[in-house]
Each structure stands twice: as C-alpha cells, then as structure tokens.
Amino acid sequence: MRNILLLVHDDAGQEARLQVALDLGRAFDAHLNCLDVSIVPMMVDDYVGLGGQAMLLAEERAAEAANAARLKERLAIEGVNYSWQEAAGDPALCLKEASRLNDVVVLNRALDSAAYPNMGELAGAVLNEGLLPVFAVPEQARGIKVEGDALIAWDGSREAESALKAALPLLAQARSVTLLHIGAAMIAVPPEQAAIYLARRGIRVEVRHEPGDSRRVGVQLLAEAAAQCDYLVMGGFAHPRWFESVFGGVTASALAASPVPVLLARGR
C-alpha cells in the first residue's frame, strides 16, 4: 500500500477518509494521491435550461477551492507525502480515471448524517469496476489501528481471496488475525487453506466457523466486527450479484452499516 487514492470532497465523511488515509500513509510510508472532486448534481430540465447546473458547478468549485486550501494547510504538517488532482463531474467516473497506479482507494460506506453524496453507492460503483480495492470507512472513524485486530470474512470465493491478498500489508502488522466463516460447512476453499497461505507469510491466524442463517449473514458479520475487530476484510460482489446471493447481501450490508473500516476487493 504505497500509493493511496483519497477522495477529497467537503462532506460529512471527509474527515474519516482523511484520518484513515493518513494512518495508512504513515504505516506504509505511502504517498497520498488526493483527488479533489467537484460533484455536479443532476438537475431537472427547466433548471438546466436556465443555466442552473452551471451556477451550481461554479458554487461547488468555489466551495471545493476553500476546502482544498484548508486541507493542504493541514497536510503540510502531517508528515505524509501527497499530490493533488482536481476533477469535476460524476465522482465514480472521476475516480475511475484517477485509479491507475494506485494500490487502494479510501472512500466511505453510507453516511449516517447525510444522504448526499451517496457514499455507499459510490463505493459500490468503484468496487463494481474492479480496478482497485476499496477501503470504505464509517463517517465516525477517526483513523485505523493498523496494528490492531483484523477480521477476515471468508466464503472461499475469488472475491474473498482478492481481498485477503490486498490486505497482506495490513495483516502483516496486525496484532491478531481471525478468519471467520459463517454458514454452511462445505465451501470450495475452506478457511484452513487460507490460514496456511497466510502462515507461509509469517501471519498467524485463528480460524473460526460459525453457524448462520443465510438471510442474516450480513447482520451476524457486522455484529462480529463490532465486537472484536478494528477493521474488516471481505470480498465484494458487484451489482446485480450483490442482491441475488448470500455474500452479495453481505457486501451491501457492509457498505450500508459497517461499524469499522472495511477493505473490499473484487475477484480477478
């Protein structure tokens, strides 16, 4: 994790994104690639005809310029290298364009205090592209304990494998790592095999199997996360599979309400 893409936008989730990105930057001597996006809202036809969208964009850019000035002043004393890029438009498209040569992108899961911008949907859209692992952080997060307790949600899928591999730098520094499998006993790749893979990299792991109702796996996983970990690692399924499979439902649950930062990745 030496190149971290950070969404900059003056919204309720920005401080959480910034603090998590700074902790990752310090832990891995990483470079923060700050993407400052002026988000252009969708407008009704009559307002567009009156130049309303242009006026809103101008206001948004002015607000983001002030936000950028404040953040650059803070970053100058944080001890983390960073670069700055500006963009305007759909944040998912802007992030897609900026995603190359980055290792992870720091976004939010759904915001608790504001419906706009829809951060859960944005994180899902970026995850859907499969270009980068996504760190989706709760609005209340004020950093991440890199040397804390990690929980890996394991279902034996390619997605879970991709997330585990993306998390290796974090897992190597974790105080404890738990591989948790919820539900049916038989899966293609049991968590014990994943534990052996991690052990060969010097990462000690506890494996847990828990029974679970397929309709409530997401609720059960988030309860486990709230009780025992500092961050969660899991595979992420893209739409429409999100809403059509057991673990897809868990992805949607995590992007809606994870109590801790969650690292998600698509299968490759």
N, C-alpha and C positions, 0 to 999 in steps of 0.2 A: 504493500500500500504506500507507494512513494509518490503517486500522483492522484490527488483527490479533487474531484469536481464538486464544487459547492454552489448551490443555488442561492443567489443573493436577491432578495426582494423584501420590501418593507411590509411585512405581515406578521401575524401573531406567532408564527413558527420560526421566524428568522433567528432569534437568539438561541433557540435549541439547536438549530442546524449549525450555527457558528460555533457554539461551545463544543459540540461533538466533533466537528471538523478540526478544531484547534487541538483537542485531546489526541485525535488520531495523528495530526501533523507532528505534534511533539513526540509521541510514542515511536513513530517510524521515521522521524526526520524527513517528513514528506513535504511536498510542495502543494499549496492550495491553489487550484485554478478556479478563481471566483467568476461566476457567470452572473452578471447583473442584468436581470430581465425586466423590461417594462412591459407589463402584461396588458394587452389590448382586449377589452371586454367585447363580447358580441353585442351588437346593437340592433334595435328594430329598424325597419326600412325607413320610416319617416325621419327618425333622428339622424340616420346616416346621410340622408339627402340634405339635411340642414347643416352638414359638417360636424355633427356631434361626435363622431368617432375620432376625427382629427383633434377636436378640442380635448377630449378625454385622454388621448395619447399624449398631447402636449402637457397636460396636468400630471399624468403618470410619470413622464420623463423628468419633469421638474421635481417631483417627489423623490424619484429614484436618484437624481443627482444629489439631493440633500442627504439621502440615506447613504450613498456611496462616500460622500465626504466624511460622514461620521464613522463609517466602518473602516475606511482607510486610515483614519487617525488612530483608531484602536489597533488595527493590525500592525501598525508601525512599531508598537511596543509589546507585541505578543510573542516575539521571538520565533515566528514561523515564516518561511518564505512563501510569497504569494504573487500571483499575477492577476490581472483584471481584464475582463472582456465584457462588452456591453452588447445587448441584443434587445429586440422588441418583437412582440407578437405572441403566438401560442407558446407557452413555456415548454411543452413537451417537444415541439419541433426545434426550439432553440437548444434544448438540452441534447437532443439527438445530434444536431450539427456540431455541438461542442464536445461530444463524448469521446472522440478519438484520442488515443494515447493517454487515457486515464484508467485508473485501476478500480475506482468505486465512485459513486455519486451519493452525496448526502442530501436527502430530502426529508420531508415529514410524512408520517402517517396522517390520517384525517385530523384536522384541527378540532379541538374541543370548544374553543370560544368563538369560532368564526366559520361560516360555511364557504366563504370566498377568500382566497382561491381554494378550490377543492383539491387539497394536497393528497388525499388518499387516491383520488382518481389520477392525479398527475404521477404519483409514484407507480401506480398500476400501468399507466401508459408507457412510462420509461421502461419498466420491467418487461412489458409486452414486446418491446423492440429487441430485448435480449442482448443489448450492446454492452451493458455494464451491470455488475452487482449494485444493488440499491440498499443504502442504509436509510431506513425510514424511522424517524425518531419522533417520540411524543412531544407535543408542544411544551410540556413542563420539564423536559430534560435539560439539565444544565451541565452536560458533559457525559462522558462514558468512562467507566472504570475498565481500562484496557487490561489491567492486571487483576480483574475481578473474576466472577463466576460466570461461565458460559454454558448455555443450554442449546443443544442441537436437536431440532425436531427431525426425526429420521423416519422415512417411509420406504426407503430402498429405491427411490426414483432417481433418474438422471438429474432432476432439479435439486434434490437434496444433496447429491454428490457435488454438483457445481457450487452450491452454497458452502458446503464443507471446505472445498478446495479454496474458494475465495476467502474464507475466514482463517486460513492457516497462519498468517502472520499474527492475528489476534489470539488464536488458540495457543500458539507457542508461548505467549506471555500470560495466559490466564492462570489464575490461582487454582481453579478446578474446571473440569470439562465433563459435562454429562450428556450422553447420547440417550435420548428419550424416544421410545417407540410406543405409540398409543394405538390400540385396536387389535386387529387380527394377528395371530401369532406367526402366520406364514407370509413372508414377503420375499421378493426376488433376491434382495441383498440384505441380509439381517444386520442389525447394528453391530454385532460382534465383529463382522468383517470390516466395518468402518473403523471400529476401535483398533483392530490390528493395523490398519493403514496408518492411523494416527500414531500408534505406538512406535512404528518404524521411523517416525519423525521425532521421536522423543516426547510425545504428548501423551500423558497418562489420562485415561478416560474411565468414567463409571458408566456402565450400561444399565438402563432401566427399561423394563417392559411394563406397561400399564394397560389394563383392560379399558375399553372405552366404547361408547355409543357413537356410531359413525355420524349421527346427526349433531353430536355435541363435541366433536374433537376440537374444534376451534376454541370453544369456551374452556374446555379442560386444559388445553395447551397454554392459553393465556393465564389461567389460574396458576399453573405450574410456574410460568415465567415470573409472575408477580411474587410468588413465594420464595423462589430460590435462585434467581439469576440476575446478573447485571446487564446482560444482553442476550438476544435470541438469534440463532442462525437457522434458516429454513429455506427450502426450495420454494420457488414462486411459480405458480401456473398462470398462463396468460388467458385472457378472455377468448372464447366463452368457457374454457375449461374451468375457470375459477368457480363458476356457479353450477357446474354439472358433475363435479367429482368431490369426494370427501376432502382430499387435501387442497383442492381448489377453494373449497369453502373456508379452509383454514387460512389460506392466503388472504382472502377477502376479510376475514376476521382480524388478522394481524394488521392489515392496512387501515382498518377501522378503529381498532382499540388496543393495540399492543401497549402494555404498561411500561415496557422497556424498549430501548433501541433494538431494531430487528434488521438483520442483514439477510436480504433475499437475493436469489440468483435463479436464472433460467437454466434449463438443461441445454447442453450443446451436442 
